[in-house]
């Protein structure tokens, strides 16, 4: 994957096309990439952006376990981590391996395979040293997200789950602009500060005309492992009330469980496990609600699915010149 940001971003990346002075060739590359994005997305039935108004609400945990649960149900799922400054998805799944360039430079790049039903792409997949800091300006972030779609061999999917960083910055905006038909699952915790921020996320979705699948109230109470009584550490019900206030579907509330943290650190996500606990049962209800609102099914392949280049479905128009 190159770092062609397509604009004057001040990048010092070796493969950057910034400042090349050849605007026509840059426009041609962008047009060709647009076609590649359309081809890739045309094979994906449902696109879901998991977002939150603030950090620390368990957004990545929801995204990872949502993808795993859908894959366990037999659906073909892709998980794309666009939290470029803090990509945690690969670590949460304990995936190893790094990007291997295809033998043919025109071939698509295979994502990491968690199992037969789940493909994963994260910036950490592209890095030689996963502890390196990512110090990128907006244009490079936008280009990376576009390449996650255009250059990767996602194949035919029932669901593409996109894990975005908190807030309403470059990454969620780029997803909204690059992935037509994407819908949002908004994650919050019940306390007032988180709910104030989640309202901004809801208004962001309205501004960019992104439908909202529903709200998830995470960390909604703590079930004591000794007495099994529930303690509302962050209060409870705030997410559900916010959903009512905005006339949005409420997908469910998931209680805190220490095993979620332990499993996430060890790369064995807990909410999608086979254990029957209040947290796993509650999360399964959330997944079922998402599945009912966005059912899997046949994908209508876009007209450029078999195109040889960006010119037309039948091949390059310049070949006859």
C-alpha positions as CSV (number, residue, x, y, z in Angstrom):
1,X,0.0,0.0,0.0
2,X,1.4,3.4,-0.9
3,X,0.9,6.6,0.9
4,X,-0.5,8.7,-1.9
5,X,-2.4,11.3,0.0
6,X,-3.4,13.1,-3.1
7,X,-3.0,16.6,-1.7
8,X,-0.5,19.0,-0.1
9,X,-0.3,17.5,3.3
10,X,3.4,18.1,4.2
11,X,4.0,14.3,4.3
12,X,7.6,13.0,4.2
13,X,6.4,9.5,3.2
14,X,8.7,8.0,0.5
15,X,5.8,6.9,-1.7
16,X,3.7,10.0,-1.3
17,X,2.5,11.8,-4.4
18,X,2.0,15.1,-2.5
19,X,3.4,18.0,-4.5
20,X,4.1,15.9,-7.5
21,X,2.7,18.7,-9.7
22,X,0.9,16.2,-12.0
23,X,-2.7,16.9,-11.0
24,X,-4.0,15.0,-14.0
25,X,-2.3,11.7,-13.1
26,X,-3.4,12.2,-9.5
27,X,-7.0,12.7,-10.6
28,X,-6.7,9.5,-12.8
29,X,-5.3,7.5,-9.8
30,X,-8.2,8.7,-7.6
31,X,-10.7,7.9,-10.3
32,X,-9.3,4.4,-10.6
33,X,-9.3,4.0,-6.8
34,X,-12.9,5.1,-6.7
35,X,-13.8,2.3,-9.1
36,X,-11.9,-0.2,-7.0
37,X,-13.7,1.0,-3.9
38,X,-17.1,0.6,-5.7
39,X,-16.1,-2.9,-6.8
40,X,-15.1,-4.0,-3.3
41,X,-18.2,-2.5,-1.5
42,X,-20.5,-3.9,-4.2
43,X,-19.8,-7.4,-2.7
44,X,-20.6,-6.4,0.8
45,X,-24.3,-6.5,2.0
46,X,-24.2,-4.6,5.3
47,X,-21.7,-2.0,6.4
48,X,-21.6,-1.0,10.1
49,X,-19.6,1.8,11.7
50,X,-19.1,1.2,15.4
51,X,-18.6,4.7,16.9
52,X,-18.7,6.5,20.2
53,X,-18.7,10.1,21.5
54,X,-15.8,9.6,23.9
55,X,-13.0,7.1,24.6
56,X,-13.2,4.4,27.3
57,X,-16.7,3.2,26.7
58,X,-15.8,-0.2,25.2
59,X,-16.3,0.7,21.5
60,X,-13.6,-1.6,20.2
61,X,-14.8,-4.4,22.5
62,X,-18.3,-4.1,21.0
63,X,-16.9,-4.0,17.5
64,X,-14.7,-7.1,17.9
65,X,-17.3,-9.2,19.7
66,X,-20.0,-8.1,17.3
67,X,-17.9,-9.3,14.4
68,X,-17.0,-12.6,16.2
69,X,-20.7,-13.3,17.1
70,X,-21.9,-12.7,13.6
71,X,-19.1,-14.9,12.2
72,X,-20.0,-17.7,14.7
73,X,-23.5,-17.6,13.3
74,X,-22.1,-18.6,9.9
75,X,-22.1,-15.1,8.3
76,X,-19.1,-13.9,6.3
77,X,-17.7,-10.9,8.2
78,X,-15.0,-8.4,7.7
79,X,-13.5,-6.3,10.6
80,X,-11.7,-3.1,9.6
81,X,-9.9,-1.1,12.3
82,X,-9.7,2.6,11.2
83,X,-8.6,3.8,14.7
84,X,-5.2,4.6,13.1
85,X,-3.6,6.1,16.2
86,X,-4.7,3.3,18.5
87,X,-5.4,0.2,16.5
88,X,-6.2,-2.5,19.0
89,X,-8.3,-5.0,17.1
90,X,-5.4,-7.3,16.1
91,X,-4.1,-7.5,19.6
92,X,-7.6,-8.1,21.0
93,X,-7.9,-11.1,18.6
94,X,-4.3,-12.2,19.3
95,X,-3.6,-12.2,15.5
96,X,0.0,-12.4,14.3
97,X,1.5,-11.9,10.9
98,X,2.2,-8.9,8.7
99,X,1.4,-7.6,5.3
100,X,2.6,-9.8,2.4
101,X,2.7,-8.1,-0.9
102,X,1.0,-10.2,-3.6
103,X,3.3,-11.7,-6.3
104,X,1.4,-9.8,-8.9
105,X,1.3,-6.0,-8.1
106,X,-2.2,-5.8,-9.6
107,X,-3.6,-8.4,-7.3
108,X,-5.5,-7.5,-4.1
109,X,-3.9,-8.0,-0.7
110,X,-5.3,-10.7,1.5
111,X,-6.6,-9.6,4.9
112,X,-5.6,-11.5,8.1
113,X,-7.9,-14.5,8.6
114,X,-9.2,-15.1,12.1
115,X,-11.2,-18.1,10.9
116,X,-13.1,-19.2,7.8
117,X,-15.8,-16.5,8.4
118,X,-13.8,-13.5,9.7
119,X,-11.3,-11.4,7.9
120,X,-9.4,-8.6,9.6
121,X,-7.6,-5.5,8.5
122,X,-5.8,-3.0,10.8
123,X,-2.9,-0.6,10.3
124,X,-0.9,-2.8,12.6
125,X,-1.1,-5.4,9.9
126,X,0.9,-3.1,7.7
127,X,3.6,-2.1,10.2
128,X,7.0,-3.8,10.8
129,X,7.1,-2.6,14.4
130,X,3.6,-2.5,16.0
131,X,4.8,-0.1,18.7
132,X,5.7,2.7,16.3
133,X,3.7,5.8,16.7
134,X,1.5,6.9,13.8
135,X,2.0,10.6,13.3
136,X,-0.3,11.4,10.3
137,X,-2.2,14.4,9.2
138,X,-5.8,14.1,7.9
139,X,-5.1,13.5,4.2
140,X,-2.9,10.4,5.0
141,X,-5.6,9.1,7.3
142,X,-8.2,9.5,4.5
143,X,-6.0,7.8,2.0
144,X,-5.3,4.9,4.3
145,X,-9.0,4.2,4.9
146,X,-9.6,4.3,1.1
147,X,-6.8,1.8,0.6
148,X,-8.2,-0.5,3.3
149,X,-11.2,-0.9,1.0
150,X,-9.7,-0.6,-2.5
151,X,-6.5,-2.7,-2.0
152,X,-7.7,-5.5,0.2
153,X,-9.4,-8.7,-0.9
154,X,-12.5,-8.6,1.2
155,X,-14.5,-10.9,-1.2
156,X,-18.2,-11.3,-0.6
157,X,-19.3,-10.4,2.9
158,X,-22.6,-10.3,4.8
159,X,-21.2,-7.7,7.2
160,X,-18.3,-5.3,7.3
161,X,-17.7,-4.0,10.8
162,X,-15.7,-0.8,11.0
163,X,-14.1,0.2,14.3
164,X,-13.5,4.0,14.4
165,X,-11.8,6.1,17.0
166,X,-14.0,8.1,19.4
167,X,-15.4,11.4,18.4
168,X,-16.4,12.8,15.0
169,X,-13.1,13.5,13.4
170,X,-11.3,12.5,10.2
171,X,-11.8,8.7,10.5
172,X,-15.6,8.5,11.0
173,X,-16.1,11.3,8.5
174,X,-13.9,9.5,5.9
175,X,-15.9,6.2,6.5
176,X,-19.2,8.1,6.0
177,X,-17.9,9.7,2.8
178,X,-16.2,6.6,1.4
179,X,-18.7,3.8,2.2
180,X,-22.1,4.5,0.8
181,X,-24.9,2.9,2.8
182,X,-22.8,2.5,6.0
183,X,-24.9,2.6,9.2
184,X,-23.8,3.4,12.7
185,X,-24.0,1.4,16.0
186,X,-23.3,4.0,18.7
187,X,-21.8,2.8,22.0
188,X,-22.1,4.7,25.2
189,X,-21.9,4.3,29.0
190,X,-24.7,5.5,31.2
191,X,-23.0,8.4,32.9
192,X,-23.9,12.0,32.0
193,X,-20.5,12.9,30.5
194,X,-20.6,10.0,28.0
195,X,-24.2,10.7,27.1
196,X,-23.4,14.4,26.4
197,X,-20.7,13.2,24.0
198,X,-22.9,10.5,22.4
199,X,-25.5,13.1,21.5
200,X,-22.8,14.8,19.4
201,X,-22.2,11.5,17.6
202,X,-25.9,11.2,16.9
203,X,-26.0,14.7,15.5
204,X,-22.9,13.9,13.4
205,X,-24.8,10.9,11.9
206,X,-27.7,13.2,11.1
207,X,-25.4,15.8,9.5
208,X,-23.7,13.3,7.2
209,X,-27.0,11.4,6.6
210,X,-25.8,8.1,8.1
211,X,-28.6,5.9,9.4
212,X,-28.2,4.7,13.0
213,X,-28.8,1.0,13.6
214,X,-29.2,1.7,17.3
215,X,-27.5,2.5,20.6
216,X,-25.7,0.1,22.9
217,X,-25.4,1.0,26.6
218,X,-22.2,-0.6,27.7
219,X,-20.9,-1.0,31.3
220,X,-24.5,-0.8,32.5
221,X,-24.1,-2.0,36.0
222,X,-21.7,-4.5,37.5
223,X,-22.7,-8.0,38.4
224,X,-20.9,-9.1,41.6
225,X,-19.2,-12.5,40.9
226,X,-19.8,-13.5,44.6
227,X,-23.4,-12.5,45.4
228,X,-24.6,-11.9,41.8
229,X,-26.2,-8.6,42.8
230,X,-26.0,-5.8,40.3
231,X,-24.3,-2.5,41.3
232,X,-24.9,0.5,39.0
233,X,-21.4,1.9,39.1
234,X,-22.0,4.3,36.2
235,X,-25.7,4.5,36.9
236,X,-28.0,2.8,34.4
237,X,-30.6,3.5,31.8
238,X,-29.1,6.7,30.4
239,X,-28.4,5.1,27.0
240,X,-31.9,3.8,26.7
241,X,-33.3,7.2,27.6
242,X,-31.1,8.9,25.0
243,X,-32.4,6.5,22.4
244,X,-35.9,7.4,23.3
245,X,-35.1,11.1,23.2
246,X,-33.8,10.8,19.7
247,X,-36.3,8.3,18.6
248,X,-33.6,5.7,17.9
249,X,-33.6,1.9,18.4
250,X,-32.1,0.7,21.7
251,X,-30.1,-2.4,21.1
252,X,-29.6,-3.3,24.7
253,X,-27.5,-2.8,27.8
254,X,-24.4,-4.9,28.6
255,X,-23.2,-5.1,32.3
256,X,-19.6,-4.9,33.3
257,X,-17.7,-8.1,33.8
258,X,-14.0,-8.3,34.8
259,X,-13.6,-11.2,32.4
260,X,-14.1,-8.9,29.5
261,X,-10.9,-7.0,30.3
262,X,-8.9,-10.1,31.0
263,X,-10.1,-11.8,27.8
264,X,-9.4,-8.7,25.7
265,X,-5.8,-8.5,27.0
266,X,-5.2,-12.2,26.3
267,X,-6.7,-12.1,22.8
268,X,-9.7,-14.3,23.6
269,X,-12.7,-12.0,23.5
270,X,-15.3,-12.8,26.2
271,X,-18.6,-11.4,25.2
272,X,-18.7,-13.7,22.1
273,X,-17.7,-16.7,24.1
274,X,-20.0,-19.7,24.9
275,X,-20.2,-18.9,28.6
276,X,-23.7,-18.2,29.9
277,X,-23.4,-15.2,32.1
278,X,-25.4,-11.9,32.4
279,X,-22.9,-10.1,30.2
280,X,-22.7,-12.7,27.4
281,X,-26.5,-13.1,27.4
282,X,-27.0,-9.4,27.2
283,X,-24.5,-9.0,24.3
284,X,-26.1,-11.9,22.4
285,X,-29.3,-10.0,22.6
286,X,-27.5,-6.9,21.1
287,X,-26.1,-9.0,18.2
288,X,-29.6,-10.5,17.5
289,X,-31.0,-7.0,17.4
290,X,-28.4,-5.9,14.9
291,X,-29.0,-9.0,12.8
292,X,-32.7,-8.4,12.7
293,X,-32.3,-4.8,11.6
294,X,-29.6,-5.6,9.1
295,X,-30.3,-9.2,7.9
296,X,-27.7,-11.0,5.8
297,X,-28.7,-12.1,2.3
298,X,-27.7,-12.1,-1.3
299,X,-25.4,-9.3,-2.4
300,X,-26.3,-7.4,-5.6
301,X,-22.9,-7.1,-7.3
302,X,-22.2,-3.7,-8.8
303,X,-21.8,-3.4,-12.6
304,X,-18.0,-2.9,-12.3
305,X,-17.4,-6.2,-10.4
306,X,-15.6,-7.8,-13.4
307,X,-14.0,-4.6,-14.7
308,X,-10.5,-4.8,-15.9
309,X,-9.7,-1.2,-15.2
310,X,-11.4,2.1,-14.2
311,X,-12.6,3.0,-17.7
312,X,-15.6,0.7,-18.2
313,X,-17.0,-2.7,-17.2
314,X,-15.8,-4.2,-20.6
315,X,-12.2,-3.1,-20.2
316,X,-9.8,-0.2,-20.8
317,X,-11.1,2.2,-23.3
318,X,-7.6,3.3,-24.2
319,X,-6.8,-0.2,-25.6
320,X,-8.5,0.6,-28.9
321,X,-6.7,4.0,-29.3
